[in-house]
Amino acid sequence: MKDNFEDALRLTLGFEGGYCNHPSDPGGMTNHGVTKRTWEDWTGESVDEQCMRDLCVSDVVPLYRGRFWNKVWGDDLPAGLDYCVFDAAVNSGPKQAIVFLQRILGVDDDGVIGPVTMAAVKREKPSDLIEDYCDLRLRFLEKLKAYPVFGKGWTRRVNAVEDYAKKNI
């Protein structure tokens, strides 16, 4: 098995930044891309603003691996595509990221990766999957209510993810 997790995480965190609580962000209070709700679910404890502000990257690494990378089978996806799906999982949730993948593959889009999805991935060229994936992801983001506020950044992010992914197949 390959492990591109550290590179994918480093790149994704470059887009996520530090603490934020933007009124137009439906995720609300966020630090290093982790929402308060996700952190509370992960830790099983209620947290306040100070706790969210104090989160360090080292705190969130296990969450990113367990809740995002492993959920999208990052170690089993082709290089480049693994990063695309992981970054989308962080940005839109693992289920939505998997649905994007399943839709471009033309398989049942149940939001769960299994043998059918993986067999379909193996039949396709990674470069084509990366391009189709990023196109679908961007079309999805363009339809979100928050797109007028965050759209330029999301578009830059998806384009940068696609460029990096294609260079690292």
N, C-alpha and C positions, 0 to 999 in steps of 0.2 A: 504494500500500500504506500501511496505517496502521502506527503503531508505538506501542503502549501498553506496551512492555516496561519502560520506566523506572518507570512507576506500578505495574505489576504486581510488579516486583522490590521496590520500596520497601515495598509492602504485605506481601508474602510475608516479607521479611526482618524485618518487625515481629513476626511470629509465631515466627521461627526463633531470634532472639537470638544470643548469643555462644557461647563455648566451653561444651561440655557432654560429659560421659561418664557418663551415667546407666546403672546396671547393668541396668535393665529395657528400655533402648532397644536393639533389635536392630541399629541403625545404628552403635552404639558411639561412639567418639570423633568429635565433630562440632563444627564452628564455622561460624557464619552459615548453618546448614542444610546444610553440605557435610560428608559423612562422610569419614573418613580413606581408606576404600577408593575412594570417588569421586574424591577429590583426587589420590590416587596414580595412579589410572587416567588422569586428565586430564593430569597432569604427566609421567607415565611414570617417576616416581621414588618410592622408598620414603621415607616421612616419619615423624618421631617426634612425640611429644606436644608438644614445644616448637614445632615447625613448625606443628602444628595450632592451638596457642594463638595463634601470631603472625599467623595469616591475617587480612587486612583485607578489608573489603567490596570495595574496589577490586581485590583479588586474584581474587575469586570472580565478579565480573561477567561476564567472558568465558565462564566455565564455565556460568553460569546461562543466558546467551543461547544458547550452542552446544548444551549438553546437555539443556536443558529447553524454553526458548521456541521455538527453531527446530525441535526434534523434534516439538512439538505444533502446529506451523504457527501460532504465536501471531499473526503479522501477518495471517494469512488468516481467522482466526476472527472472528465478530462481537464487537464491544466488549461487555465484561461476561463473555461466555463465554470469551474468551481468558484472562482472569484466573482464572476457575474452573479451567480445564484446566491452566494453568501452575502454579497453587498445588498442585493435586493431583499434578502431575508431580514437584514438589519434595518433597512429603510422602510419596508412594507410588511414585514412579518414573514416567518418561514412558510406558512401555508400559502400565502399569495405568491411568494417566490417560486414555490414548487408548481403552483397552478400555471404560472407563466411558462415554465419549462414543459409541462405536460401539454399545454395548448400548442406550442410551436412544434412539438413532436406528434401531435394528432392522436394522443392517447387520452383515456378517461382522466379528466382534470379534477381528481378528488383531493388534491393537496397533500398526498402522502406518496413518497417515493417508495417503490417496490420493484420487483423483478421486471414487470412490464415496462415501466418507465426507463429502467436502466438498460434493458435490451434495446429499446428505441434509441436511447442516447448512443449506444455503441454502433448503431447502423448509420449514423450521420457524421458528416465532417464537423469537427469542433469549430472551425472558423465560421461555417454557415450557422451553426447553433448560436454562437456568440452574437453574430449580427442580428439574427431573428429575435433572439432573446432581448437584446437591448432595445430593438425597435418596439417590441410589444410592451416592454417595461415603460418606455417613454410615453407611448400612447396612453397607457393606464394613468401615469402621473399627470398628464395633460388634462385629464377629466376630473381630477380632484379639486375640491372646493378651495383648497389652500394653494393651488397652482399659481394664481396671480401674485401671491406673496413670495413663494419659494421656487417658482418655476425656473427662473434663470439658473439658480444654484443646482436644482435637480437635473436640469438639462446638461449643465457642465459636468456634473458628477457621472451621469450615465454615459456621456461621450468619453470621458476620461477612463471609466471602467472598461468600456468597449476597446478603446485604443490599447490600453495596457494588456487586456486579456488576449487580443489578437497577436500582440508581440511576444506573448509568453505561452504560446500553445506548445 
